[in-house]
Amino acid sequence: MNGDNARLADAVPTCSCGGHCAQIVMTITLPGRNAPAALVRNVPAEVCQNCGETQFSIPVTVRLMSLLQGSQQPEDVAIVPVYNLAK
Ligand SMILES: [Zn+2]
């Protein structure tokens, strides 16, 4: 008797800690190409409900990397305040 407990492909991603991840959409900051930083809105991510680690899927990571290489024009340019807790 093999395969009764074969794992189904799990639609919910699992963290390396074994926790389940929730799908969220977040705004992240990347190093900017012609600016100190660039904001990217609506980035799909998975957040572990156990340890809180944020992960990006491979297709999302590829898109973020290509943004860093200037693949796409920004839809908006904003001046953002910068704070420094070291001061
Ligand atoms: Zn985790």
PDB file of the backbone (N, CA, C, O) and the ligand in Angstrom, with CONECT records:
HET     ZN  A 101       1
ATOM      1  N   MET A   1       0.848  -1.198   0.000  1.00  0.00           N
ATOM      2  CA  MET A   1       0.000   0.000   0.000  1.00  0.00           C
ATOM      3  C   MET A   1       0.880   1.244   0.000  1.00  0.00           C
ATOM      4  O   MET A   1       1.393   1.667   1.036  1.00  0.00           O
ATOM      5  N   ASN A   2       1.032   1.787  -1.126  1.00  0.00           N
ATOM      6  CA  ASN A   2       1.805   3.012  -1.225  1.00  0.00           C
ATOM      7  C   ASN A   2       0.905   4.168  -1.620  1.00  0.00           C
ATOM      8  O   ASN A   2      -0.109   3.984  -2.294  1.00  0.00           O
ATOM      9  N   GLY A   3       1.286   5.351  -1.194  1.00  0.00           N
ATOM     10  CA  GLY A   3       0.693   6.547  -1.761  1.00  0.00           C
ATOM     11  C   GLY A   3      -0.570   7.027  -1.089  1.00  0.00           C
ATOM     12  O   GLY A   3      -1.096   8.075  -1.465  1.00  0.00           O
ATOM     13  N   ASP A   4      -1.081   6.299  -0.104  1.00  0.00           N
ATOM     14  CA  ASP A   4      -2.289   6.800   0.554  1.00  0.00           C
ATOM     15  C   ASP A   4      -2.075   8.173   1.181  1.00  0.00           C
ATOM     16  O   ASP A   4      -2.968   9.020   1.215  1.00  0.00           O
ATOM     17  N   ASN A   5      -0.866   8.353   1.669  1.00  0.00           N
ATOM     18  CA  ASN A   5      -0.585   9.622   2.317  1.00  0.00           C
ATOM     19  C   ASN A   5       0.264  10.540   1.442  1.00  0.00           C
ATOM     20  O   ASN A   5       0.912  11.462   1.937  1.00  0.00           O
ATOM     21  N   ALA A   6       0.252  10.277   0.144  1.00  0.00           N
ATOM     22  CA  ALA A   6       1.005  11.153  -0.753  1.00  0.00           C
ATOM     23  C   ALA A   6       0.555  12.586  -0.538  1.00  0.00           C
ATOM     24  O   ALA A   6      -0.639  12.875  -0.447  1.00  0.00           O
ATOM     25  N   ARG A   7       1.524  13.468  -0.459  1.00  0.00           N
ATOM     26  CA  ARG A   7       1.186  14.863  -0.212  1.00  0.00           C
ATOM     27  C   ARG A   7       0.564  15.487  -1.448  1.00  0.00           C
ATOM     28  O   ARG A   7       1.061  15.330  -2.563  1.00  0.00           O
ATOM     29  N   LEU A   8      -0.511  16.184  -1.234  1.00  0.00           N
ATOM     30  CA  LEU A   8      -1.069  16.975  -2.315  1.00  0.00           C
ATOM     31  C   LEU A   8      -0.196  18.217  -2.475  1.00  0.00           C
ATOM     32  O   LEU A   8       0.376  18.726  -1.511  1.00  0.00           O
ATOM     33  N   ALA A   9      -0.113  18.676  -3.687  1.00  0.00           N
ATOM     34  CA  ALA A   9       0.592  19.942  -3.892  1.00  0.00           C
ATOM     35  C   ALA A   9      -0.144  20.997  -3.085  1.00  0.00           C
ATOM     36  O   ALA A   9      -1.343  21.211  -3.261  1.00  0.00           O
ATOM     37  N   ASP A  10       0.573  21.635  -2.221  1.00  0.00           N
ATOM     38  CA  ASP A  10      -0.077  22.552  -1.286  1.00  0.00           C
ATOM     39  C   ASP A  10      -0.132  23.947  -1.886  1.00  0.00           C
ATOM     40  O   ASP A  10       0.895  24.522  -2.246  1.00  0.00           O
ATOM     41  N   ALA A  11      -1.339  24.485  -1.989  1.00  0.00           N
ATOM     42  CA  ALA A  11      -1.475  25.833  -2.544  1.00  0.00           C
ATOM     43  C   ALA A  11      -0.944  26.873  -1.568  1.00  0.00           C
ATOM     44  O   ALA A  11      -0.525  27.957  -1.975  1.00  0.00           O
ATOM     45  N   VAL A  12      -0.962  26.543  -0.280  1.00  0.00           N
ATOM     46  CA  VAL A  12      -0.471  27.492   0.719  1.00  0.00           C
ATOM     47  C   VAL A  12       1.015  27.253   0.907  1.00  0.00           C
ATOM     48  O   VAL A  12       1.421  26.164   1.311  1.00  0.00           O
ATOM     49  N   PRO A  13       1.830  28.256   0.621  1.00  0.00           N
ATOM     50  CA  PRO A  13       3.274  28.066   0.777  1.00  0.00           C
ATOM     51  C   PRO A  13       3.627  27.845   2.243  1.00  0.00           C
ATOM     52  O   PRO A  13       2.966  28.363   3.144  1.00  0.00           O
ATOM     53  N   THR A  14       4.653  27.086   2.455  1.00  0.00           N
ATOM     54  CA  THR A  14       5.097  26.787   3.806  1.00  0.00           C
ATOM     55  C   THR A  14       6.487  27.370   4.014  1.00  0.00           C
ATOM     56  O   THR A  14       7.343  27.302   3.132  1.00  0.00           O
ATOM     57  N   CYS A  15       6.692  27.932   5.169  1.00  0.00           N
ATOM     58  CA  CYS A  15       7.981  28.514   5.523  1.00  0.00           C
ATOM     59  C   CYS A  15       8.984  27.416   5.851  1.00  0.00           C
ATOM     60  O   CYS A  15       8.601  26.277   6.119  1.00  0.00           O
ATOM     61  N   SER A  16      10.266  27.759   5.828  1.00  0.00           N
ATOM     62  CA  SER A  16      11.290  26.783   6.211  1.00  0.00           C
ATOM     63  C   SER A  16      11.169  26.394   7.681  1.00  0.00           C
ATOM     64  O   SER A  16      11.689  25.351   8.076  1.00  0.00           O
ATOM     65  N   CYS A  17      10.502  27.197   8.499  1.00  0.00           N
ATOM     66  CA  CYS A  17      10.295  26.849   9.913  1.00  0.00           C
ATOM     67  C   CYS A  17       9.125  25.891  10.074  1.00  0.00           C
ATOM     68  O   CYS A  17       8.892  25.375  11.167  1.00  0.00           O
ATOM     69  N   GLY A  18       8.381  25.645   8.988  1.00  0.00           N
ATOM     70  CA  GLY A  18       7.231  24.745   9.058  1.00  0.00           C
ATOM     71  C   GLY A  18       5.916  25.470   9.223  1.00  0.00           C
ATOM     72  O   GLY A  18       4.857  24.848   9.143  1.00  0.00           O
ATOM     73  N   GLY A  19       5.957  26.773   9.450  1.00  0.00           N
ATOM     74  CA  GLY A  19       4.723  27.551   9.605  1.00  0.00           C
ATOM     75  C   GLY A  19       4.051  27.786   8.274  1.00  0.00           C
ATOM     76  O   GLY A  19       4.673  27.701   7.215  1.00  0.00           O
ATOM     77  N   HIS A  20       2.765  28.084   8.349  1.00  0.00           N
ATOM     78  CA  HIS A  20       2.033  28.411   7.127  1.00  0.00           C
ATOM     79  C   HIS A  20       2.173  29.896   6.817  1.00  0.00           C
ATOM     80  O   HIS A  20       2.279  30.732   7.714  1.00  0.00           O
ATOM     81  N   CYS A  21       2.171  30.194   5.540  1.00  0.00           N
ATOM     82  CA  CYS A  21       2.350  31.567   5.113  1.00  0.00           C
ATOM     83  C   CYS A  21       1.026  32.149   4.628  1.00  0.00           C
ATOM     84  O   CYS A  21       0.220  31.454   4.008  1.00  0.00           O
ATOM     85  N   ALA A  22       0.813  33.422   4.916  1.00  0.00           N
ATOM     86  CA  ALA A  22      -0.352  34.145   4.415  1.00  0.00           C
ATOM     87  C   ALA A  22       0.080  34.980   3.224  1.00  0.00           C
ATOM     88  O   ALA A  22       1.161  35.569   3.210  1.00  0.00           O
ATOM     89  N   GLN A  23      -0.794  35.016   2.219  1.00  0.00           N
ATOM     90  CA  GLN A  23      -0.514  35.841   1.047  1.00  0.00           C
ATOM     91  C   GLN A  23      -0.910  37.277   1.357  1.00  0.00           C
ATOM     92  O   GLN A  23      -2.036  37.549   1.773  1.00  0.00           O
ATOM     93  N   ILE A  24       0.008  38.168   1.153  1.00  0.00           N
ATOM     94  CA  ILE A  24      -0.308  39.583   1.347  1.00  0.00           C
ATOM     95  C   ILE A  24       0.214  40.374   0.155  1.00  0.00           C
ATOM     96  O   ILE A  24       0.949  39.855  -0.685  1.00  0.00           O
ATOM     97  N   VAL A  25      -0.185  41.639   0.104  1.00  0.00           N
ATOM     98  CA  VAL A  25       0.348  42.561  -0.897  1.00  0.00           C
ATOM     99  C   VAL A  25       0.970  43.704  -0.128  1.00  0.00           C
ATOM    100  O   VAL A  25       0.323  44.301   0.732  1.00  0.00           O
ATOM    101  N   MET A  26       2.218  44.014  -0.429  1.00  0.00           N
ATOM    102  CA  MET A  26       2.916  45.007   0.360  1.00  0.00           C
ATOM    103  C   MET A  26       3.651  46.017  -0.511  1.00  0.00           C
ATOM    104  O   MET A  26       3.831  45.823  -1.714  1.00  0.00           O
ATOM    105  N   THR A  27       4.066  47.092   0.131  1.00  0.00           N
ATOM    106  CA  THR A  27       4.921  48.084  -0.519  1.00  0.00           C
ATOM    107  C   THR A  27       6.325  47.876   0.013  1.00  0.00           C
ATOM    108  O   THR A  27       6.524  47.821   1.227  1.00  0.00           O
ATOM    109  N   ILE A  28       7.293  47.760  -0.868  1.00  0.00           N
ATOM    110  CA  ILE A  28       8.662  47.550  -0.412  1.00  0.00           C
ATOM    111  C   ILE A  28       9.573  48.645  -0.946  1.00  0.00           C
ATOM    112  O   ILE A  28       9.227  49.364  -1.883  1.00  0.00           O
ATOM    113  N   THR A  29      10.717  48.752  -0.342  1.00  0.00           N
ATOM    114  CA  THR A  29      11.738  49.705  -0.770  1.00  0.00           C
ATOM    115  C   THR A  29      12.901  48.942  -1.380  1.00  0.00           C
ATOM    116  O   THR A  29      13.414  47.989  -0.795  1.00  0.00           O
ATOM    117  N   LEU A  30      13.299  49.370  -2.546  1.00  0.00           N
ATOM    118  CA  LEU A  30      14.468  48.788  -3.205  1.00  0.00           C
ATOM    119  C   LEU A  30      15.530  49.868  -3.333  1.00  0.00           C
ATOM    120  O   LEU A  30      15.205  51.055  -3.298  1.00  0.00           O
ATOM    121  N   PRO A  31      16.789  49.483  -3.482  1.00  0.00           N
ATOM    122  CA  PRO A  31      17.787  50.490  -3.839  1.00  0.00           C
ATOM    123  C   PRO A  31      17.414  51.076  -5.200  1.00  0.00           C
ATOM    124  O   PRO A  31      17.189  50.334  -6.156  1.00  0.00           O
ATOM    125  N   GLY A  32      17.350  52.390  -5.285  1.00  0.00           N
ATOM    126  CA  GLY A  32      16.937  53.016  -6.538  1.00  0.00           C
ATOM    127  C   GLY A  32      18.063  53.025  -7.550  1.00  0.00           C
ATOM    128  O   GLY A  32      19.239  52.930  -7.200  1.00  0.00           O
ATOM    129  N   ARG A  33      17.683  53.139  -8.802  1.00  0.00           N
ATOM    130  CA  ARG A  33      18.682  53.156  -9.857  1.00  0.00           C
ATOM    131  C   ARG A  33      19.299  54.546  -9.978  1.00  0.00           C
ATOM    132  O   ARG A  33      20.519  54.695 -10.049  1.00  0.00           O
ATOM    133  N   ASN A  34      18.443  55.551  -9.998  1.00  0.00           N
ATOM    134  CA  ASN A  34      18.919  56.935 -10.097  1.00  0.00           C
ATOM    135  C   ASN A  34      18.517  57.731  -8.872  1.00  0.00           C
ATOM    136  O   ASN A  34      18.458  58.960  -8.913  1.00  0.00           O
ATOM    137  N   ALA A  35      18.244  57.037  -7.791  1.00  0.00           N
ATOM    138  CA  ALA A  35      17.779  57.676  -6.570  1.00  0.00           C
ATOM    139  C   ALA A  35      18.221  56.801  -5.404  1.00  0.00           C
ATOM    140  O   ALA A  35      18.550  55.631  -5.596  1.00  0.00           O
ATOM    141  N   PRO A  36      18.231  57.370  -4.181  1.00  0.00           N
ATOM    142  CA  PRO A  36      18.658  56.559  -3.030  1.00  0.00           C
ATOM    143  C   PRO A  36      17.778  55.336  -2.803  1.00  0.00           C
ATOM    144  O   PRO A  36      18.252  54.303  -2.330  1.00  0.00           O
ATOM    145  N   ALA A  37      16.504  55.455  -3.141  1.00  0.00           N
ATOM    146  CA  ALA A  37      15.605  54.338  -2.901  1.00  0.00           C
ATOM    147  C   ALA A  37      14.443  54.418  -3.874  1.00  0.00           C
ATOM    148  O   ALA A  37      14.125  55.488  -4.394  1.00  0.00           O
ATOM    149  N   ALA A  38      13.823  53.295  -4.110  1.00  0.00           N
ATOM    150  CA  ALA A  38      12.637  53.248  -4.961  1.00  0.00           C
ATOM    151  C   ALA A  38      11.570  52.440  -4.243  1.00  0.00           C
ATOM    152  O   ALA A  38      11.851  51.385  -3.673  1.00  0.00           O
ATOM    153  N   LEU A  39      10.346  52.943  -4.275  1.00  0.00           N
ATOM    154  CA  LEU A  39       9.229  52.203  -3.680  1.00  0.00           C
ATOM    155  C   LEU A  39       8.565  51.359  -4.757  1.00  0.00           C
ATOM    156  O   LEU A  39       8.414  51.797  -5.897  1.00  0.00           O
ATOM    157  N   VAL A  40       8.175  50.160  -4.393  1.00  0.00           N
ATOM    158  CA  VAL A  40       7.409  49.306  -5.303  1.00  0.00           C
ATOM    159  C   VAL A  40       6.119  48.932  -4.588  1.00  0.00           C
ATOM    160  O   VAL A  40       6.135  48.298  -3.533  1.00  0.00           O
ATOM    161  N   ARG A  41       5.003  49.336  -5.182  1.00  0.00           N
ATOM    162  CA  ARG A  41       3.697  49.043  -4.585  1.00  0.00           C
ATOM    163  C   ARG A  41       3.157  47.723  -5.113  1.00  0.00           C
ATOM    164  O   ARG A  41       3.573  47.234  -6.164  1.00  0.00           O
ATOM    165  N   ASN A  42       2.233  47.166  -4.367  1.00  0.00           N
ATOM    166  CA  ASN A  42       1.480  45.969  -4.800  1.00  0.00           C
ATOM    167  C   ASN A  42       2.384  44.783  -5.089  1.00  0.00           C
ATOM    168  O   ASN A  42       2.215  44.085  -6.089  1.00  0.00           O
ATOM    169  N   VAL A  43       3.340  44.567  -4.205  1.00  0.00           N
ATOM    170  CA  VAL A  43       4.230  43.422  -4.353  1.00  0.00           C
ATOM    171  C   VAL A  43       3.598  42.231  -3.628  1.00  0.00           C
ATOM    172  O   VAL A  43       3.409  42.288  -2.413  1.00  0.00           O
ATOM    173  N   PRO A  44       3.269  41.158  -4.347  1.00  0.00           N
ATOM    174  CA  PRO A  44       2.723  39.984  -3.661  1.00  0.00           C
ATOM    175  C   PRO A  44       3.813  39.310  -2.848  1.00  0.00           C
ATOM    176  O   PRO A  44       4.931  39.123  -3.327  1.00  0.00           O
ATOM    177  N   ALA A  45       3.486  38.950  -1.625  1.00  0.00           N
ATOM    178  CA  ALA A  45       4.466  38.305  -0.756  1.00  0.00           C
ATOM    179  C   ALA A  45       3.760  37.300   0.126  1.00  0.00           C
ATOM    180  O   ALA A  45       2.535  37.309   0.252  1.00  0.00           O
ATOM    181  N   GLU A  46       4.549  36.436   0.733  1.00  0.00           N
ATOM    182  CA  GLU A  46       4.015  35.476   1.689  1.00  0.00           C
ATOM    183  C   GLU A  46       4.680  35.739   3.037  1.00  0.00           C
ATOM    184  O   GLU A  46       5.905  35.810   3.135  1.00  0.00           O
ATOM    185  N   VAL A  47       3.861  35.880   4.067  1.00  0.00           N
ATOM    186  CA  VAL A  47       4.394  36.128   5.402  1.00  0.00           C
ATOM    187  C   VAL A  47       4.090  34.926   6.276  1.00  0.00           C
ATOM    188  O   VAL A  47       2.943  34.491   6.380  1.00  0.00           O
ATOM    189  N   CYS A  48       5.123  34.398   6.899  1.00  0.00           N
ATOM    190  CA  CYS A  48       4.955  33.237   7.780  1.00  0.00           C
ATOM    191  C   CYS A  48       4.149  33.638   9.008  1.00  0.00           C
ATOM    192  O   CYS A  48       4.456  34.629   9.671  1.00  0.00           O
ATOM    193  N   GLN A  49       3.114  32.854   9.303  1.00  0.00           N
ATOM    194  CA  GLN A  49       2.284  33.139  10.472  1.00  0.00           C
ATOM    195  C   GLN A  49       2.976  32.710  11.759  1.00  0.00           C
ATOM    196  O   GLN A  49       2.531  33.053  12.854  1.00  0.00           O
ATOM    197  N   ASN A  50       4.046  31.973  11.627  1.00  0.00           N
ATOM    198  CA  ASN A  50       4.759  31.477  12.803  1.00  0.00           C
ATOM    199  C   ASN A  50       5.937  32.376  13.164  1.00  0.00           C
ATOM    200  O   ASN A  50       6.012  32.881  14.284  1.00  0.00           O
ATOM    201  N   CYS A  51       6.867  32.580  12.211  1.00  0.00           N
ATOM    202  CA  CYS A  51       8.081  33.329  12.536  1.00  0.00           C
ATOM    203  C   CYS A  51       8.094  34.734  11.939  1.00  0.00           C
ATOM    204  O   CYS A  51       8.974  35.534  12.257  1.00  0.00           O
ATOM    205  N   GLY A  52       7.133  35.034  11.086  1.00  0.00           N
ATOM    206  CA  GLY A  52       7.035  36.385  10.543  1.00  0.00           C
ATOM    207  C   GLY A  52       7.929  36.662   9.356  1.00  0.00           C
ATOM    208  O   GLY A  52       7.986  37.795   8.879  1.00  0.00           O
ATOM    209  N   GLU A  53       8.631  35.651   8.868  1.00  0.00           N
ATOM    210  CA  GLU A  53       9.508  35.863   7.727  1.00  0.00           C
ATOM    211  C   GLU A  53       8.706  36.166   6.465  1.00  0.00           C
ATOM    212  O   GLU A  53       7.681  35.538   6.197  1.00  0.00           O
ATOM    213  N   THR A  54       9.190  37.136   5.698  1.00  0.00           N
ATOM    214  CA  THR A  54       8.541  37.501   4.447  1.00  0.00           C
ATOM    215  C   THR A  54       9.290  36.853   3.298  1.00  0.00           C
ATOM    216  O   THR A  54      10.518  36.904   3.230  1.00  0.00           O
ATOM    217  N   GLN A  55       8.538  36.245   2.401  1.00  0.00           N
ATOM    218  CA  GLN A  55       9.167  35.607   1.243  1.00  0.00           C
ATOM    219  C   GLN A  55       8.488  36.096  -0.025  1.00  0.00           C
ATOM    220  O   GLN A  55       7.298  36.408  -0.036  1.00  0.00           O
ATOM    221  N   PHE A  56       9.264  36.155  -1.075  1.00  0.00           N
ATOM    222  CA  PHE A  56       8.726  36.489  -2.391  1.00  0.00           C
ATOM    223  C   PHE A  56       8.870  35.271  -3.288  1.00  0.00           C
ATOM    224  O   PHE A  56       9.858  34.541  -3.217  1.00  0.00           O
ATOM    225  N   SER A  57       7.867  35.066  -4.133  1.00  0.00           N
ATOM    226  CA  SER A  57       7.954  33.947  -5.066  1.00  0.00           C
ATOM    227  C   SER A  57       9.034  34.237  -6.108  1.00  0.00           C
ATOM    228  O   SER A  57       9.467  35.378  -6.270  1.00  0.00           O
ATOM    229  N   ILE A  58       9.453  33.204  -6.799  1.00  0.00           N
ATOM    230  CA  ILE A  58      10.512  33.384  -7.799  1.00  0.00           C
ATOM    231  C   ILE A  58      10.092  34.363  -8.906  1.00  0.00           C
ATOM    232  O   ILE A  58      10.880  35.241  -9.258  1.00  0.00           O
ATOM    233  N   PRO A  59       8.870  34.242  -9.470  1.00  0.00           N
ATOM    234  CA  PRO A  59       8.496  35.228 -10.510  1.00  0.00           C
ATOM    235  C   PRO A  59       8.506  36.666  -9.991  1.00  0.00           C
ATOM    236  O   PRO A  59       8.897  37.588 -10.707  1.00  0.00           O
ATOM    237  N   VAL A  60       8.073  36.852  -8.737  1.00  0.00           N
ATOM    238  CA  VAL A  60       8.078  38.207  -8.170  1.00  0.00           C
ATOM    239  C   VAL A  60       9.520  38.688  -7.998  1.00  0.00           C
ATOM    240  O   VAL A  60       9.830  39.842  -8.293  1.00  0.00           O
ATOM    241  N   THR A  61      10.392  37.812  -7.525  1.00  0.00           N
ATOM    242  CA  THR A  61      11.797  38.183  -7.346  1.00  0.00           C
ATOM    243  C   THR A  61      12.429  38.558  -8.682  1.00  0.00           C
ATOM    244  O   THR A  61      13.198  39.515  -8.767  1.00  0.00           O
ATOM    245  N   VAL A  62      12.100  37.803  -9.719  1.00  0.00           N
ATOM    246  CA  VAL A  62      12.649  38.101 -11.045  1.00  0.00           C
ATOM    247  C   VAL A  62      12.193  39.485 -11.501  1.00  0.00           C
ATOM    248  O   VAL A  62      12.978  40.253 -12.056  1.00  0.00           O
ATOM    249  N   ARG A  63      10.915  39.797 -11.261  1.00  0.00           N
ATOM    250  CA  ARG A  63      10.416  41.113 -11.665  1.00  0.00           C
ATOM    251  C   ARG A  63      11.085  42.225 -10.863  1.00  0.00           C
ATOM    252  O   ARG A  63      11.404  43.282 -11.407  1.00  0.00           O
ATOM    253  N   LEU A  64      11.296  41.984  -9.571  1.00  0.00           N
ATOM    254  CA  LEU A  64      11.964  43.001  -8.750  1.00  0.00           C
ATOM    255  C   LEU A  64      13.391  43.233  -9.238  1.00  0.00           C
ATOM    256  O   LEU A  64      13.859  44.369  -9.309  1.00  0.00           O
ATOM    257  N   MET A  65      14.075  42.135  -9.573  1.00  0.00           N
ATOM    258  CA  MET A  65      15.449  42.269 -10.076  1.00  0.00           C
ATOM    259  C   MET A  65      15.461  43.056 -11.380  1.00  0.00           C
ATOM    260  O   MET A  65      16.352  43.874 -11.608  1.00  0.00           O
ATOM    261  N   SER A  66      14.470  42.810 -12.236  1.00  0.00           N
ATOM    262  CA  SER A  66      14.487  43.510 -13.514  1.00  0.00           C
ATOM    263  C   SER A  66      14.136  44.983 -13.323  1.00  0.00           C
ATOM    264  O   SER A  66      14.597  45.833 -14.084  1.00  0.00           O
ATOM    265  N   LEU A  67      13.319  45.290 -12.305  1.00  0.00           N
ATOM    266  CA  LEU A  67      13.066  46.705 -11.992  1.00  0.00           C
ATOM    267  C   LEU A  67      14.361  47.401 -11.603  1.00  0.00           C
ATOM    268  O   LEU A  67      14.601  48.545 -11.989  1.00  0.00           O
ATOM    269  N   LEU A  68      15.197  46.702 -10.832  1.00  0.00           N
ATOM    270  CA  LEU A  68      16.473  47.270 -10.409  1.00  0.00           C
ATOM    271  C   LEU A  68      17.358  47.569 -11.601  1.00  0.00           C
ATOM    272  O   LEU A  68      18.206  48.459 -11.551  1.00  0.00           O
ATOM    273  N   GLN A  69      17.156  46.824 -12.670  1.00  0.00           N
ATOM    274  CA  GLN A  69      17.974  47.040 -13.863  1.00  0.00           C
ATOM    275  C   GLN A  69      17.323  48.025 -14.823  1.00  0.00           C
ATOM    276  O   GLN A  69      17.794  48.210 -15.945  1.00  0.00           O
ATOM    277  N   GLY A  70      16.239  48.658 -14.382  1.00  0.00           N
ATOM    278  CA  GLY A  70      15.641  49.710 -15.194  1.00  0.00           C
ATOM    279  C   GLY A  70      14.728  49.209 -16.288  1.00  0.00           C
ATOM    280  O   GLY A  70      14.610  49.844 -17.336  1.00  0.00           O
ATOM    281  N   SER A  71      14.070  48.063 -16.057  1.00  0.00           N
ATOM    282  CA  SER A  71      13.224  47.481 -17.096  1.00  0.00           C
ATOM    283  C   SER A  71      11.923  48.249 -17.306  1.00  0.00           C
ATOM    284  O   SER A  71      11.253  48.087 -18.325  1.00  0.00           O
ATOM    285  N   GLN A  72      11.577  49.080 -16.338  1.00  0.00           N
ATOM    286  CA  GLN A  72      10.256  49.693 -16.377  1.00  0.00           C
ATOM    287  C   GLN A  72      10.365  51.110 -15.855  1.00  0.00           C
ATOM    288  O   GLN A  72      11.113  51.374 -14.913  1.00  0.00           O
ATOM    289  N   GLN A  73       9.619  52.029 -16.464  1.00  0.00           N
ATOM    290  CA  GLN A  73       9.587  53.396 -15.971  1.00  0.00           C
ATOM    291  C   GLN A  73       8.735  53.454 -14.716  1.00  0.00           C
ATOM    292  O   GLN A  73       7.712  52.774 -14.639  1.00  0.00           O
ATOM    293  N   PRO A  74       9.130  54.251 -13.729  1.00  0.00           N
ATOM    294  CA  PRO A  74       8.256  54.385 -12.554  1.00  0.00           C
ATOM    295  C   PRO A  74       6.951  55.064 -12.935  1.00  0.00           C
ATOM    296  O   PRO A  74       6.931  55.929 -13.811  1.00  0.00           O
ATOM    297  N   GLU A  75       5.850  54.672 -12.275  1.00  0.00           N
ATOM    298  CA  GLU A  75       4.569  55.313 -12.581  1.00  0.00           C
ATOM    299  C   GLU A  75       4.443  56.648 -11.884  1.00  0.00           C
ATOM    300  O   GLU A  75       3.602  57.467 -12.253  1.00  0.00           O
ATOM    301  N   ASP A  76       5.274  56.873 -10.877  1.00  0.00           N
ATOM    302  CA  ASP A  76       5.201  58.115 -10.133  1.00  0.00           C
ATOM    303  C   ASP A  76       6.574  58.360  -9.519  1.00  0.00           C
ATOM    304  O   ASP A  76       7.325  57.418  -9.266  1.00  0.00           O
ATOM    305  N   VAL A  77       6.892  59.607  -9.285  1.00  0.00           N
ATOM    306  CA  VAL A  77       8.135  59.937  -8.588  1.00  0.00           C
ATOM    307  C   VAL A  77       7.764  60.808  -7.410  1.00  0.00           C
ATOM    308  O   VAL A  77       7.081  61.820  -7.566  1.00  0.00           O
ATOM    309  N   ALA A  78       8.216  60.412  -6.221  1.00  0.00           N
ATOM    310  CA  ALA A  78       7.835  61.122  -5.008  1.00  0.00           C
ATOM    311  C   ALA A  78       9.081  61.462  -4.207  1.00  0.00           C
ATOM    312  O   ALA A  78      10.087  60.755  -4.259  1.00  0.00           O
ATOM    313  N   ILE A  79       8.993  62.543  -3.477  1.00  0.00           N
ATOM    314  CA  ILE A  79      10.046  62.884  -2.518  1.00  0.00           C
ATOM    315  C   ILE A  79       9.611  62.301  -1.181  1.00  0.00           C
ATOM    316  O   ILE A  79       8.525  62.609  -0.691  1.00  0.00           O
ATOM    317  N   VAL A  80      10.447  61.467  -0.596  1.00  0.00           N
ATOM    318  CA  VAL A  80      10.046  60.808   0.646  1.00  0.00           C
ATOM    319  C   VAL A  80      10.922  61.276   1.801  1.00  0.00           C
ATOM    320  O   VAL A  80      12.119  61.496   1.617  1.00  0.00           O
ATOM    321  N   PRO A  81      10.341  61.432   2.988  1.00  0.00           N
ATOM    322  CA  PRO A  81      11.140  61.779   4.162  1.00  0.00           C
ATOM    323  C   PRO A  81      12.018  60.603   4.568  1.00  0.00           C
ATOM    324  O   PRO A  81      11.614  59.444   4.464  1.00  0.00           O
ATOM    325  N   VAL A  82      13.223  60.918   5.032  1.00  0.00           N
ATOM    326  CA  VAL A  82      14.159  59.881   5.476  1.00  0.00           C
ATOM    327  C   VAL A  82      14.494  60.151   6.934  1.00  0.00           C
ATOM    328  O   VAL A  82      14.893  61.258   7.295  1.00  0.00           O
ATOM    329  N   TYR A  83      14.333  59.139   7.761  1.00  0.00           N
ATOM    330  CA  TYR A  83      14.659  59.268   9.177  1.00  0.00           C
ATOM    331  C   TYR A  83      15.851  58.391   9.498  1.00  0.00           C
ATOM    332  O   TYR A  83      16.163  57.458   8.758  1.00  0.00           O
ATOM    333  N   ASN A  84      16.521  58.691  10.607  1.00  0.00           N
ATOM    334  CA  ASN A  84      17.710  57.961  10.993  1.00  0.00           C
ATOM    335  C   ASN A  84      17.704  57.740  12.504  1.00  0.00           C
ATOM    336  O   ASN A  84      17.859  58.683  13.281  1.00  0.00           O
ATOM    337  N   LEU A  85      17.526  56.492  12.905  1.00  0.00           N
ATOM    338  CA  LEU A  85      17.479  56.201  14.341  1.00  0.00           C
ATOM    339  C   LEU A  85      18.854  56.239  14.988  1.00  0.00           C
ATOM    340  O   LEU A  85      18.962  56.175  16.212  1.00  0.00           O
ATOM    341  N   ALA A  86      19.911  56.344  14.179  1.00  0.00           N
ATOM    342  CA  ALA A  86      21.257  56.404  14.762  1.00  0.00           C
ATOM    343  C   ALA A  86      21.561  57.804  15.304  1.00  0.00           C
ATOM    344  O   ALA A  86      22.606  58.018  15.918  1.00  0.00           O
ATOM    345  N   LYS A  87      20.655  58.748  15.081  1.00  0.00           N
ATOM    346  CA  LYS A  87      20.922  60.122  15.546  1.00  0.00           C
ATOM    347  C   LYS A  87      19.986  60.479  16.675  1.00  0.00           C
ATOM    348  O   LYS A  87      20.050  61.589  17.203  1.00  0.00           O
TER     349      LYS A  87
HETATM  350 ZN    ZN A 101       8.406  30.674   9.441  1.00  0.00          ZN2+
END
